[in-house]
């Protein structure tokens, strides 16, 4: 995803609402905020962090409908067959709601996979949805989808 193999791409996610202070910040101010926070966390040095791109996504949570699981299965099949080295992570990458800790956990496990330190199935992170939704049957893949009334 980067033109120089000596570099990598990092993704940062900020939670905000359309029109709030974060949403209204300029792209350059958001990139500077991200760089300063990466430095504070010890995840990089300012001089090594080169560039940034801002993507604003309003209403970014996935919507579950009757065909949700089939749509996600189509995406998963395509990625597995055509892009086998691509690891889908987080809410937007996996097209499913994950709590922030689960979303970040998929990223950490993906990093371990990429470094040869594991072969983790990222789709199994938070697959049961047990504490989020009432369930009457076990969930083996994906997540529960609300039934039409």
Buried (B, 14 or more C-beta within 10 A) or exposed (E): EEEEEEEEEEEEBEEEEEEEEBEEBEEEEBBBBBBEEBBEEEEEEEEEBEEBEBEEEEEEEBEBEEEBBEEBEEEBEEBEEEEEEEBBBBBBBBBBBBEEEBBBBBBEBBBEBEEEEEEBEBBEBBBBBEEEBEEEEEBEEBBBBEEEE
